[in-house]
Amino acid sequence: MNDPARDALQQVESAAHLYATAENEIAEFREILARQHPNDRGTYACAALDRVITDIAFDHRTECDGGADCRTCAGMRDALTIAVASVRSMIADEMTWRNRRNRRWFWNR
């Protein structure tokens, strides 16, 4: 495992520990990922994470007016920027793949 991946895992596990994430919940989601095609696991995990971030954002907005001094709102803006970009990229990649798969290549004519 490379250093950035190891560092990311350590940070994520530390944050999960702070929020009392249970090992059985992690194992359950890993089982869901294991049922996905290896090429689709990252996309599935990213989409699931984006859904959770979106739920948190909607819940927070009911409690906060979105003032400039709210650190949670600032963090949610950053997270949602990445979430929208990633979902749009996933859709674009899927459409590109479908178009490529349905295309008749010149050597097949």
C-alpha positions in Angstrom: 0.0 0.0 0.0 1.4 3.4 -0.9 1.9 6.2 1.6 -1.1 8.4 0.6 -3.5 5.4 0.8 -2.0 4.3 4.2 -2.4 7.9 5.5 -5.9 8.2 4.2 -6.9 4.9 5.8 -5.4 5.9 9.1 -7.2 9.3 9.1 -10.5 7.7 8.1 -10.2 5.0 10.7 -9.4 7.5 13.4 -12.5 9.6 12.5 -14.6 6.5 12.4 -13.4 5.6 15.9 -14.3 9.0 17.2 -17.9 8.5 15.9 -18.1 4.9 17.3 -18.4 3.2 13.9 -18.8 -0.5 14.6 -16.6 -3.1 12.9 -19.6 -5.1 11.9 -21.1 -2.1 10.0 -17.8 -1.8 8.1 -17.8 -5.5 7.4 -21.4 -5.4 6.1 -20.6 -2.6 3.7 -17.4 -4.4 2.6 -19.7 -7.4 1.8 -21.9 -5.2 -0.3 -18.8 -4.0 -2.2 -17.6 -7.5 -2.7 -20.8 -8.3 -4.5 -20.1 -5.6 -7.1 -17.9 -6.1 -10.1 -14.3 -5.0 -9.3 -14.5 -2.2 -11.9 -17.7 -0.9 -10.3 -16.7 -1.0 -6.6 -15.2 2.5 -6.5 -18.2 4.0 -8.3 -20.6 2.2 -5.9 -18.7 3.3 -2.8 -18.4 6.9 -4.1 -22.2 7.1 -4.9 -23.1 5.7 -1.5 -20.8 8.2 0.2 -22.3 11.0 -1.9 -25.8 10.0 -0.8 -24.7 10.1 2.9 -23.1 13.5 2.5 -26.2 14.8 0.8 -28.4 13.5 3.7 -26.2 15.2 6.2 -26.3 18.4 4.2 -30.1 18.4 4.1 -30.3 17.6 7.8 -27.9 20.3 8.8 -29.7 22.9 6.7 -32.8 22.4 8.8 -30.8 23.3 11.9 -28.7 26.2 10.4 -29.3 29.3 8.3 -26.0 28.8 6.4 -24.2 31.8 7.9 -20.6 32.6 6.8 -19.2 31.6 10.2 -20.6 28.0 10.2 -17.7 25.6 9.7 -20.1 22.7 9.0 -21.7 24.6 6.1 -18.3 25.4 4.7 -17.3 21.8 4.9 -20.5 20.7 3.4 -20.0 23.1 0.5 -16.6 21.6 -0.2 -17.9 18.0 0.2 -20.9 18.7 -2.1 -18.7 20.3 -4.7 -16.7 17.1 -4.9 -19.9 15.0 -4.7 -21.6 16.7 -7.7 -18.4 16.6 -9.7 -17.9 12.9 -9.0 -21.5 11.9 -9.8 -21.4 14.0 -13.1 -18.1 12.3 -14.0 -19.5 8.8 -13.2 -22.5 9.5 -15.5 -20.3 10.9 -18.3 -18.0 7.9 -18.0 -20.9 5.5 -18.2 -22.4 7.3 -21.2 -19.0 7.3 -23.0 -18.6 3.6 -22.3 -22.1 2.8 -23.6 -21.5 4.9 -26.7 -18.2 3.2 -27.3 -19.7 -0.3 -26.8 -22.5 0.4 -29.2 -20.3 1.9 -31.9 -19.5 0.0 -35.0 -15.8 0.1 -35.5 -14.6 0.5 -39.1 -12.8 -2.8 -39.1 -16.1 -4.6 -38.2 -17.9 -3.4 -41.3 
